[in-house]
Amino acid sequence: MNFDFFFMLEALLGAVERIPTTLYIATVSVILGLVFGMFTALLRFYEVKVIASLLKWMITLIKGIPIILLLLVFYIIMVTTYNDFMASLGLKYVFRDFNTAYIAIAALSIMSSTGMSEAFRGSLAAIDRSQFDAAYAMGLTKRQTLLRIILPQVVPVSIPIVGNLYIGMLKGAALASTVSVVDILNGAILKAGVNYRYFEAYVAAGLVFWGLSIIIEKIFYTIERQSNSILRKSAN
């Protein structure tokens, strides 16, 4: 098999054109994961009655579901219910007008929330309980203790985990092609539809994902180093 380097460059351009779509899906999923993950971790950490146990079992269940299965389930639900739901609201929108990127965001956000929740819960559990007791002894409320003492320690520790999860969501966004989203991978593959040189297309897509992963890793490493520097200065 002859490797067509020039076609790989063509496929590379096709993949690069779809970087904004893939980054959009991954970024929104991570942001939503941060919000819901932190909220879930706090509910479990403070052992809120009933809710904490329910969340524990839900997270265990979600962790066992492949992302592609969640994507397909959401896609089927939208295909079968969207038109009727819009009609019941008196709207003339149909499924073909719907941006299927939102399906990918919904599925990846659930996975992201699960990962973030476990990361934040582990970071919270690592905080010495004596810090809570000392804060309460000083007259601080639970909210003040959390915002002023606990979270400033938890966030820097969680930065590397968030960065790894971001890269995971970036790679997970490649599965968005299964729900008709043209992402980096699909952008490269579409170029191969003319001459069937899929190997070159896969190499091109891999190079783009590899480059983005390196950039994201460097960004989060810089953020982690800066936050640790700020913490050391505040400690002194």
PEKAVEN-V50867 format. One record per run of one state. SS is the DSSP state (~ for helix, > for strand, _ for the rest). FROM is the first residue (numbers start at 1). TO is the last residue. If there is no record, write none. Layout:
ss;from;to
SS;FROM;TO
SS;FROM;TO
This chain:
ss;from;to
_;1;4
~;5;17
_;18;18
~;19;45
_;46;50
~;51;63
_;64;66
~;67;88
_;89;94
~;95;97
_;98;100
~;101;125
_;126;128
~;129;137
_;138;141
~;142;179
_;180;183
~;184;191
_;192;197
~;198;235
_;236;236
